[in-house]
Amino acid sequence: MELRNRAAVLALSVLAVGAGLAVLVVSNTASRTSSCQDEQLFEVLKELSRRFFFVCQDVAAIAKSVHAKIKASGTQISDEKLKEQLARQCKVFEKLQQIQNEVAEQFGLTPVAIAEMQEQAAEDSEMESYSVGFRAMLDDALAGKSPILPNVKIPKALTEEKALEIHRQVQEVEAKKVLDTVSGSKCSLKELGEVLAVAHKSAWDQVLEAESELLHSGGPEVYHSAVA
């Protein structure tokens, strides 16, 4: 129940300040901001979504493993309870708070100022889409599913065939990086795991950077949302 309540607050997507914590919620006020403020507000929401996407991506990987282990062991636990434990273990809300503070600083704003902007945004349809998108990202991640960035625009050129080609390139680059790093030397399982993790991330960064034009400079979140 606690997780559901916190996720519901998050999903409503307006920054409400209390005890120093900014949480996304939606305002019911009917007033409107200027077009300039609206544009800045949605740029803030876009950046919040982009950063929180990567948090959810990491959570999804952990949750997928946990769900599989629980199923294999036959352990009885409700989905709500499991999601609550995963959110706590992955420090989801602490990371969200940090992201909110960093984004506010990035735009030269404070959480209070952003809250005021949102209070004036009324029931804007784009605002609502971010609200729904935030909740969907978190729900999917805690269920072990890949998140999808809110309001993401998938380039037409990023077809299924192209996505598979990119994945193959990543695998090839990753394998080369691992071989170059290990280079016949002995290493422990822990060290090998670290090498694999670094090579995996580096390979994705390298290949997707090369495809930045295809992704319209949207970054890896566009690709991963497309294949989710």
N, C-alpha and C positions, 0 to 999 in steps of 0.2 A: 504493500500500500504506500509506503514511504517513497519508493522509487517512482511509482505511478504519479504521485502528487508532484514530485520534483520534476519529472519528465513533462508533466502537463504544464507546469510553470515555464519550463524551458521552451516548450513547443509554442506557447503563446507569443513569444518573441518580442518583448519590449524590455529595455533595461530598467529594472526596478531596484532601487538602492536601499539596502537594509543591512545594518551591522557591517557595513563596508563591502558587502557582496552584491555585485550587479548580476541580475538574472534576467533572461530574456522573457518578456511578457508582451501582450498586445494591448494597446490603449483603446478605450471605448470612446474617447473624446471625438467630437465631430469637427473640430477646427482643422485647418490645413496650414502647412508650412509654405514658405515660398518655394518656387521651383528650384532655387539654388540649394536650399536646405534639404529638399527632398532628394536631390541628386547626391548630396554629400551623405545623407542618411543611408541611402541604398548602397553607396560605395562602402560604407562602414559594415552594413549587413553582409555584403558580398565577401568582404575580407574576413569577417567573423566566420562565415560559412566555410570559406576555403580552409582556414586554419583548423576549424573544428572537424572538418572532413578527415584530416590526417590523424587526429586523435581517434576518431571513430574507426578508421581503417586499422589502427593498431589494436583497438579494443576488439574488433571483429576477429582478428587473427587469434587472439587469446581466447575469446569466447567460443570460437569454432572448436579449438582443441579441448576446452573444458566440457563442452556439450558432448563431444565424442567420447571422452573418458567416462563421463557420467552414464551415458547410454550403455557403454561396454560393461561397466561395473554393476549396472542394474540399480544404482542408487535412486531412491525416491526423493524428489525435491520439486516443488512447484516452479513453473516458469518465472512467476513474479519474484519468488524468493531468490532464485538463481540470478536473475537479472540485477536484483538489488545487491547481491554479494559481488557480482562482477563489476558493477558500477563503483562500489566501494573499493574493491581490490585495485581497479585500474585508475582510481582517483579521478574519475570523469569530471565531477563538478569542480574540483580544485583546479583542474587543467582548464576548464571553461572560464573560471574566474580569472586565471592568469591571462588567457587569450583576450578576454574582454578588456582588461587593464592595458595590455600591450597595444591593442587596436585603438583604444581611446587615445593613448599617447601618440600613436603613429599619425593620427589625424588631428593632433593638437587640440583634443577635446578632453572632457572628463566624463565619467559614467553618468553623472548628474545631467550634464549638458545633452548627452545623447538621449537620455530618458525624456528630457523636455522636448527634444526634436520629435521623438516617437509619439509623445502624447499629442502632438499637433498633427500627426500624419493621418489621423482618422482611420477608417477601416479600408485602407488601400488594398487592392487585390494583390499587388506585388508584395506588400508587407505580409499578407496572409500566406502567400506561397513560401516565403522564407520560414514562417512559423511552422507550417506543415512539413517543410523540408528538414528543419532541425529535428523535429520529433521523429521523422522517418529515419534519418541518419542514425540517431541514437538507438531507436528500437531495432533496426536491422543489425547494427553492430553488436548489441547485447544478445541478439539471437544467433550470432556467428555468421551473419550475411554481410556481403560487401556493401558499404554505404554508397549513396548516389548524391552528388552535390546538388543542392537546391538551385533550381532555375538554370541548370547547366545546358549549354547549347552544343550538341554533338555535331561536329563538322560532317558534311555529306561525304567527304572523301574518306572519312574514317569508317570504312565498311568492315564487315566481318572478316573478309579476306585480308584487309590491311591490318586489322587488329591482330590477327594470327601471325602475320609476317613480323610485326613489331615484337610479339612475344617470342618468336623464334630467334630474332636478333638478340634479344635480351639474354636468352639461354646461352647463345653462342658466346656473347661477350662475357657473361658471368663465368662460364666454364674456363675461358682463357685467363681471366683475372685470377681464378682460384689456382690454376696450374702455374701461372707466373709467380704467384705468391708462395705457394708451397714448394714448387720447383724440386721435387724429390726429397725434400727434407722431412724429418720425422716431427710429428707434432701430436699433442694430446687431443683427445676428443673435444675438450673445452676450447683449445686453440683452434681446432678445425672448425668448430661451430662459429667462432668469432670471425674466422676468415670467410666462411660461407655467407655470414650475415652482411659483412662489409662488401663483399663482391656482389651480392644480390642487390643491395641498395645502389651501389656505384654503377652497376650495369643498367638498371632502370633509369637512373639520372642521365647517364651518357646517351642512351638510345632515345629517350624522350626529349632530351635537349636538342638532338639532331632532327627531331620531328616537330620542333616548336612551331614551324610555319604551318604544318598540317593541323596542329592543335590550336591554331590562331593565338599562339602565345598564352594559351590557357593553362599550361602546365600539366603535370601528371594526373591531377584530379579529373581532368576532362577524359583522358584515356581510361582511367580506372572506373569512372562513372559509366562510360560507354559499354564496358565489358561486364559490369556488375549484373 
